[in-house]
Amino acid sequence: MKKLTFILAILITTIGCEDVIDVEVPNGEAKLVIDATFEYFRNETPATMEGGVKLTLSAPFFNTDVPAVSDATVFITNMNDNTIINFIESEEQGFFIPSEEEFLPEFDTPYQLTVEYKDETYVADATLIPTVPIDDVQQGDATLFDGDETEIIITYTDDATRDDFYLFDFDFNLFITSEDRFYQGETFGFSYFYDQMVSNQEITIKIIGIDEQYFDYATLLIEQSDQGGGNPFQTPPAVLRGNIINKTNPDNYALGYFTISEANRFDFSIEK
């Protein structure tokens, strides 16, 4: 089994981003931000989907007040049979969820998100991306610079039949990305370090399947956020264009991303 120690400051390597991703500093008129992230826990009983469509407006640089958008129409279309799942605003302002039935996606099926806002139509396409289970999580005794960190060791087995890209969610809005280029088809383990805030806490670690384009996007978001607080998948200081297209007025592009991921989670108790 290969073993690699991840240190957040040096984790993210240089990557080649696809043309759809464009980095720029927010300036001028506020833009619509569409955060449409879905995590499908297919292997749980019953299978469940977490996520929804969060609509906001981009805020000026350094402004922490992010306006929510409520006056929009949101739906997802199964492009194989043209069935539509309509979304309604939940109790959380600007957060849209299925209006009637739960959205449970299928593999090899294209889905299109549509958001209608201020007489303009925004669309994005996604398919369900698979992942693998987490084999094991153990608490280690190694530390980093301050000596107060808590090490956990995550082990999983990559699928040899495909090229995989992963997003790991370590709770507390802490994320890393990984690709299987150097461990394809192998059992792989790595260390992740929390600071002392997690002592005696219950945590949930998730391994989330993503495609290469979203891998590039998420890696840049994590780089920008420096994970110093807050969720990197909220609007970051340098704005990233994702896979959302404005069909009505392409120049008035939206920010954000539409992604559908298979996910697996592992609950773990941190000791002193």
Disulfide bonds with the S-S distance in Angstrom:
none
